[in-house]
Structure formats: C-alpha cells, structure tokens
Amino acid sequence: MRQWTVDAFADRPFAGNPASVVEPVGHWSDDGWMQALAAENNHSETAFLRTTDEPGRFDLRWFTPAKEVPLCGHATLAAAHVLWRELGNTAPTLTLDTASGVLTVRRLSVGYEMDFPVDPLTRVATPEGLAEALGAEPIEVWASRYLIAIMKDADTVRGLSPRAGAVLRFGHGCLEQGQVVVAGLAVPSEDQDVVDRFFGPGCGIEEDPATGTARCGLAPLFADKLGRDTVRFVQAYPGRGARFETEMAGDRVLIRGQAITVMEGRLRITT
C-alpha cells in the first residue's frame, strides 16, 4: 500500500500544509490502525479513501495525530490531487462522501476548487482571558465551527505567539472546542485581502499551517465585510504560508488552491 505527502494550498514544495494520503482501498482498515498511522505520519491530517462502484466517487475520512475529525480542507485537496495526478483518475469532478456530507472537488486550469458547506456565524462577546491567551486584544469575536478572533490588522495576526495550549479552553458555543482562528485585514496594496492563523490544540495541532475548513466561516464573514463574494486569504504559519481564494455560492463556499506532491512511500505494515 502506498501513501503520498502532498503540500496543499501551495504552489511550491515545503509551503502550505503537508497531508498524508493513503492509497484507496475497497474497505476501511481498522480505526485503531488508521489512528496509529496518522500519529506515525505526524502531519496535521492523514486522509484515507475507500473506493466505490463509481470511478469518480470515494468515501473519505481524516485523522489528526490525536483523533478523527469531521471535516478537513487541506487533506481533501491533497486527496483529490493524488487521485488525479498520482493515480490517473479521469473524472473531471470528484465526489467525496464524508462525515460532513457530500463534498466535491473540481479541476481548474491551475489548481483545484472544493465545494464546502458554509458554517454558521454568531457574533459573541470576547471571552474572558482570550486576549491574554493570544497576546493581543481582538476587535471582534465570532462563534462558528471554530472561535474566530478578528484583530485590528494583518501585522497583529503575524506577530502572535501564544503559549502552547493557551486556547484550549476557548470555543464555547462553537462546533469544535479548543480551536481558534485569528484573522485581520491585509494592506490593500498587497496581493491578499485577509491574513489568518489557526491555533488548534483541541484537535492535537498546536498551530496548523493551512486550514481549509476555517474558510467555511472566514469566507462569509469577510465577503460581507468587503462587500464582494470573492476573498483572497493568506494563512501566515511562520516559515511556510498558504494561499486560498474563496467565493460565496449561497450556503456553500468554493475554496480554490494548488497542491504539489513532495514524497511517495510504501507501507510495509497494512491491515
């Protein structure tokens, strides 16, 4: 059984977010084995695919080093990239059945476009202790899949250095606990609209290099703030960086990005 390491939301190696993608099989492996492999890989997510009777349709699951998660963006992009670029799938659109419903990925002339559900958004008071945990005072806080803290500008977002596990207790009223997205508007002359970062000790990831699922809340929030459907994001993980373009489509968000394979390996132990 083969697996690939793919840098997602990147146009060059060693940028974006690395995900492991395991070669599709006709049945799910044991959950414990999948979790152990994800821990061994030690990427933010490892993606597992199961084949169906339709060549363009697959079942998809995602595991962090600590737990299975209900939705993941960068490992979905990586899985689609492997199916097309490494395994030669010819379907123009891939359909993926997941714990969060049906997701689709479409090939573009450059990169890929994922169709994800929009997350609910509710503005909330700044939780006590959040500013101290992050190292800066948010100007707005929103409850969505994750807690979203809006900072005064992109430089504030880039300069944050919260201590390990600092945000673990935050996320009351969100779909997922202990995971905080921090975002700020970029300088208008730059080639992005918003700079963000993701701190996720609640799912076993202290800081994620590129978080596709964060777009499910960030995209509608900043589309409204900017007064247009399309928004360009940079996720400013130190030393890597990732780029996204999102477009609102009703209660769905189209998430666009590139991916590149950096490694192929063969598993000697399978189940």
C-alpha positions, -999 to +999 in steps of 0.1 A: +000+000+000+014+034-010+010+068+006+019+103-006+028+135+012+012+165-005+017+202+003-018+216+000-026+252-007+009+257-021+024+262-055+059+250-044+073+224-021+076+230+016+049+256+017+012+252+025+002+223+047+016+188+043-010+160+044-005+122+040-029+105+016-031+067+017-038+047-014-076+040-019-088+005-007-120-013-011-128-015+027-119+006+057-090-005+077-093-008+115-099+026+131-071+020+156-047+012+128-057+044+109-052+064+140-018+049+147-007+056+111-018+092+114+002+095+146+032+079+129+029+104+099+025+133+124+011+156+098-020+178+107-041+152+088-038+118+071-065+112+045-080+077+040-100+068+008-124+040+001-134+031-034-170+027-046-186+013-078-182+048-094-147+057-106-152+094-097-167+088-062-149+079-030-155+077+007-131+099+027-120+101+063-094+123+081-073+117+111-051+141+130-022+126+151-047+126+180-083+120+167-106+116+137-121+149+126-155+155+109-141+179+082-107+188+068-099+211+038-063+207+031-063+169+032-093+169+009-074+189-016-044+166-012-066+135-017-081+149-049-046+158-061-034+123-055-063+107-073-058+129-104-020+135-105-006+103-090-033+077-098-046+090-131-083+093-123-100+109-153-132+122-137-135+160-142-151+163-108-146+140-078-174+133-054-164+125-018-187+111+008-177+122+043-189+126+079-198+162+068-219+151+038-210+151+001-181+173-009-169+178-045-136+189-060-132+202-095-100+206-116-092+241-128-066+251-154-044+259-124-052+241-091-085+229-078-118+241-065-136+225-035-173+229-027-178+230+011-207+239+034-208+274+050-205+274+088-230+294+110-217+327+123-227+344+156-210+374+170-202+370+207-186+389+235-148+384+238-143+355+262-125+364+294-088+356+291-088+352+253-067+384+247-042+372+273-040+338+257-035+351+222-012+380+232-034+407+216-069+421+220-095+412+194-117+439+179-145+413+172-151+376+181-174+352+163-186+317+171-186+294+141-171+259+136-142+275+155-139+306+176-128+334+152-110+364+167-106+394+144-076+416+151-070+452+141-047+443+112-026+416+095+006+426+113-010+418+146-020+384+133+015+377+120+031+388+153+011+365+177+030+338+197+005+323+221+020+298+246+014+261+240-022+251+247-032+286+255-065+285+236-075+250+247-103+262+269-119+285+244-147+276+219-179+275+240-208+278+215-187+266+186-189+234+167-154+225+179-137+233+212-101+244+218-095+257+182-092+294+175-089+312+141-072+347+142-076+370+112-071+406+102-075+426+070-043+430+049-029+462+035-050+469+003-019+471-020-009+435-011-020+405-032-043+393-005-073+406+014-070+388+047-042+372+068-051+345+093-037+318+115-052+287+132-044+275+167-059+241+173-047+222+204-082+209+208-076+186+179-040+179+187-024+206+164-008+235+182-008+256+150-020+244+116-001+256+085-032+257+062-068+252+073-093+248+046-122+244+070-115+278+085-127+292+052-162+279+059-166+307+085-140+332+073-153+334+037-188+346+045-175+368+073-150+387+051-172+386+020-197+406+040-170+430+054-155+436+019-188+437+001-179+411-025-182+373-030-145+366-037-118+369-010-081+361-011-066+347+021-030+340+033-026+317+063+006+330+078+021+300+095+057+310+103+081+298+077+055+283+053+025+303+043-006+291+024-029+308-002-066+304-007-092+321-028-129+317-018-161+325-035-195+325-019-222+304-036-253+306-014-249+283+016-217+269+001-182+282-002-159+275-031-123+271-019-096+273-045-059+264-042-030+245-055-011+214-043+022+196-050+034+161-042+067+161-023+070+124-013+058+089-022+063+059+001+052+023+006+037+010+038+052-024+048+026-029+075-010-029+065-044-040+078 
